[in-house]
Amino acid sequence: MRKLVLMITLFAISLSLQANDVTAEKKIDRIQVGISSQGGEVNYYFYNENGWGAEGCPHAVYAFMKESDKGAKAILSLAMSAKASGSNVKFLGTCGDDSGNKEYLRARYMFQF
């Protein structure tokens, strides 16, 4: 029982240490699929021309995911549905891409409204 409590506590602590930014509720203006020049990895980009409005990532105009991220294809499908229907979305993620560029938010979760 103590091991279970310890594992749950450590898991909760690790989640709280991850920086998570939540965007404002906005429409996706453009969806892009690109191949990285470093390693040839496929990335999905979700663009909002006025920025995504995340308090901790105020300059992010792109929310993105790597195709290799778990659930990325499901999120791409949801994003295409939201774009086609004109629905608003929110993203949860961390500010910056692999090089630290703050125009990108590395998405981990997406909400459609």
Residue frames as qw, qx, qy, qz and C-alpha x, y, z in Angstrom:
[[0.000, 0.885, 0.465, 0.000, 0.00, 0.00, 0.00],
 [0.313, -0.785, 0.100, 0.525, 2.83, 2.40, 0.86],
 [0.414, -0.107, 0.595, 0.681, 4.44, 1.72, -2.52],
 [0.196, 0.641, 0.656, 0.348, 1.20, 2.59, -4.29],
 [0.157, -0.938, -0.235, 0.201, 0.85, 5.86, -2.34],
 [0.416, -0.574, 0.340, 0.618, 4.50, 6.69, -3.08],
 [0.383, 0.182, 0.672, 0.607, 4.06, 5.97, -6.79],
 [0.086, 0.816, 0.540, 0.188, 0.93, 8.12, -7.00],
 [0.286, -0.879, -0.043, 0.378, 2.66, 10.95, -5.13],
 [0.433, -0.359, 0.486, 0.669, 5.71, 10.82, -7.41],
 [0.305, 0.451, 0.683, 0.488, 3.48, 10.76, -10.49],
 [0.045, -0.918, -0.395, 0.017, 1.53, 13.81, -9.25],
 [0.365, -0.749, 0.171, 0.525, 4.77, 15.67, -8.52],
 [0.435, -0.069, 0.603, 0.665, 6.17, 14.89, -11.97],
 [0.202, 0.681, 0.615, 0.342, 2.99, 16.19, -13.61],
 [0.169, -0.943, -0.221, 0.180, 3.09, 19.40, -11.62],
 [0.462, -0.549, 0.319, 0.619, 6.71, 20.02, -12.62],
 [0.417, 0.303, 0.608, 0.604, 5.88, 20.03, -16.31],
 [0.092, 0.354, 0.047, -0.930, 5.18, 23.52, -17.57],
 [0.233, 0.491, 0.806, 0.236, 1.74, 23.59, -19.13],
 [0.116, 0.234, -0.041, -0.965, 0.32, 26.54, -20.99],
 [0.331, 0.541, 0.771, -0.064, -3.33, 26.72, -22.00],
 [0.128, 0.142, 0.385, 0.903, -4.31, 28.75, -25.02],
 [0.405, 0.256, 0.238, -0.845, -7.38, 30.91, -25.41],
 [0.562, 0.395, 0.724, -0.058, -10.41, 29.48, -27.19],
 [0.199, 0.628, -0.296, -0.692, -9.86, 30.37, -30.88],
 [0.863, 0.455, 0.131, -0.175, -10.37, 29.13, -34.42],
 [0.651, -0.215, 0.514, 0.516, -7.63, 27.39, -36.39],
 [0.338, 0.764, -0.129, -0.535, -6.77, 29.65, -39.34],
 [0.618, 0.564, -0.516, -0.186, -4.51, 27.17, -41.11],
 [0.883, -0.293, 0.365, 0.019, -3.27, 23.59, -40.75],
 [0.410, 0.728, -0.538, -0.110, 0.17, 22.73, -42.09],
 [0.955, -0.187, 0.204, 0.104, 2.03, 19.45, -42.36],
 [0.306, 0.853, -0.422, 0.019, 5.78, 19.71, -42.73],
 [0.944, -0.005, -0.184, 0.273, 8.88, 17.57, -42.77],
 [0.448, -0.847, 0.182, 0.221, 11.65, 18.67, -40.41],
 [0.519, 0.750, -0.402, 0.080, 15.01, 19.49, -41.98],
 [0.092, -0.527, 0.790, -0.298, 16.61, 17.74, -39.02],
 [0.310, -0.071, 0.923, -0.215, 15.89, 14.02, -39.20],
 [0.268, -0.073, -0.704, -0.654, 12.99, 14.21, -41.63],
 [0.026, 0.339, 0.850, -0.403, 10.31, 13.99, -38.94],
 [0.109, -0.543, -0.563, -0.614, 6.74, 14.93, -39.88],
 [0.069, -0.238, -0.511, 0.823, 5.16, 17.76, -37.84],
 [0.029, -0.697, -0.653, -0.294, 1.58, 19.04, -37.68],
 [0.171, -0.067, -0.198, 0.963, 1.13, 22.80, -37.25],
 [0.055, -0.753, -0.652, -0.064, -2.06, 24.61, -36.22],
 [0.302, 0.114, 0.007, 0.946, -1.83, 28.33, -36.95],
 [0.053, -0.857, -0.499, 0.114, -3.77, 31.29, -35.57],
 [0.442, 0.599, 0.076, 0.663, -2.78, 34.60, -37.16],
 [0.244, -0.817, 0.084, -0.516, -3.41, 36.60, -33.97],
 [0.119, 0.386, -0.799, 0.445, -1.60, 34.11, -31.74],
 [0.531, -0.290, -0.791, -0.091, -3.04, 31.45, -29.49],
 [0.360, -0.679, 0.025, -0.639, -3.25, 33.71, -26.44],
 [0.811, -0.309, -0.440, 0.231, -1.57, 31.46, -23.91],
 [0.331, -0.939, 0.058, -0.069, -0.59, 33.57, -20.90],
 [0.662, -0.563, 0.406, 0.284, 2.73, 31.76, -20.46],
 [0.537, 0.027, 0.604, 0.588, 3.47, 31.74, -24.21],
 [0.250, 0.741, 0.273, -0.560, 2.19, 35.08, -25.55],
 [0.162, 0.612, -0.477, -0.609, 4.08, 34.98, -28.86],
 [0.359, 0.015, 0.918, 0.169, 2.92, 31.53, -30.00],
 [0.539, 0.364, -0.165, -0.742, 1.09, 31.64, -33.33],
 [0.650, 0.187, -0.692, -0.252, 1.62, 27.91, -33.95],
 [0.737, -0.327, 0.522, -0.279, 0.51, 24.96, -31.84],
 [0.584, 0.470, -0.619, -0.235, 2.31, 21.87, -33.12],
 [0.842, -0.280, 0.440, -0.137, 2.82, 18.16, -32.62],
 [0.049, 0.456, -0.832, -0.312, 5.27, 15.68, -34.00],
 [0.764, 0.069, -0.433, -0.474, 3.65, 12.84, -35.93],
 [0.548, 0.112, -0.796, 0.232, 5.50, 10.43, -33.62],
 [0.235, -0.192, 0.538, -0.787, 3.74, 11.87, -30.52],
 [0.019, 0.305, 0.948, -0.089, 1.13, 9.51, -29.13],
 [0.170, 0.698, 0.609, -0.336, -2.31, 10.64, -30.26],
 [0.086, -0.418, 0.259, 0.866, -0.97, 13.08, -32.86],
 [0.054, -0.149, -0.763, -0.627, -3.03, 11.64, -35.71],
 [0.150, -0.638, -0.750, 0.087, -6.19, 11.76, -33.58],
 [0.137, -0.682, -0.190, 0.693, -5.50, 15.41, -32.74],
 [0.055, -0.188, 0.526, 0.828, -4.84, 16.17, -36.43],
 [0.090, -0.407, -0.838, -0.351, -8.20, 14.61, -37.26],
 [0.180, -0.729, -0.558, 0.352, -9.95, 16.64, -34.55],
 [0.157, -0.525, 0.103, 0.830, -8.21, 19.81, -35.77],
 [0.007, 0.053, 0.681, 0.730, -9.33, 19.20, -39.36],
 [0.152, -0.597, -0.783, -0.087, -12.89, 18.67, -38.10],
 [0.207, -0.712, -0.327, 0.586, -12.72, 21.90, -36.09],
 [0.123, -0.318, 0.361, 0.868, -11.33, 23.82, -39.07],
 [0.046, -0.253, -0.786, -0.562, -14.02, 22.48, -41.41],
 [0.238, -0.677, -0.696, -0.027, -16.85, 23.24, -38.97],
 [0.047, 0.692, -0.033, 0.719, -15.49, 26.60, -37.82],
 [0.721, -0.625, -0.297, 0.016, -15.35, 25.42, -34.20],
 [0.091, -0.851, 0.423, -0.297, -13.10, 26.98, -31.60],
 [0.886, -0.036, -0.397, 0.236, -10.29, 24.97, -30.01],
 [0.342, -0.857, 0.362, -0.132, -7.85, 25.25, -27.11],
 [0.785, 0.297, -0.494, 0.230, -4.46, 23.62, -26.75],
 [0.654, -0.723, 0.221, -0.015, -2.55, 22.55, -23.66],
 [0.873, 0.312, -0.122, 0.354, 1.21, 22.26, -24.03],
 [0.596, -0.553, 0.030, 0.582, 4.66, 23.67, -23.40],
 [0.249, 0.940, -0.044, -0.229, 6.00, 26.90, -24.83],
 [0.031, -0.734, 0.603, 0.310, 8.70, 26.65, -27.48],
 [0.910, 0.325, -0.228, -0.121, 9.85, 24.18, -30.08],
 [0.929, -0.141, -0.082, 0.331, 12.99, 22.01, -29.82],
 [0.536, 0.337, -0.090, 0.769, 15.21, 25.04, -30.49],
 [0.246, -0.434, -0.467, 0.730, 13.35, 27.22, -27.96],
 [0.035, -0.217, -0.360, -0.907, 11.45, 29.34, -30.51],
 [0.133, 0.300, 0.667, -0.669, 8.55, 30.87, -28.53],
 [0.460, 0.194, -0.270, -0.823, 6.36, 31.30, -31.65],
 [0.608, -0.010, -0.749, -0.265, 5.51, 27.62, -31.14],
 [0.599, -0.348, 0.485, -0.534, 3.53, 25.80, -28.47],
 [0.246, 0.174, -0.947, -0.111, 4.26, 22.06, -28.29],
 [0.688, -0.210, -0.046, -0.693, 0.71, 20.72, -27.96],
 [0.009, -0.141, 0.965, -0.220, -0.06, 17.78, -25.70],
 [0.159, 0.474, 0.824, -0.268, -3.85, 18.09, -25.61],
 [0.095, -0.110, -0.357, -0.923, -6.59, 19.73, -27.67],
 [0.245, 0.451, 0.699, -0.498, -10.14, 20.74, -26.79],
 [0.008, -0.255, -0.575, -0.777, -12.81, 21.37, -29.45],
 [0.186, 0.331, 0.527, -0.760, -15.84, 23.55, -28.64]]
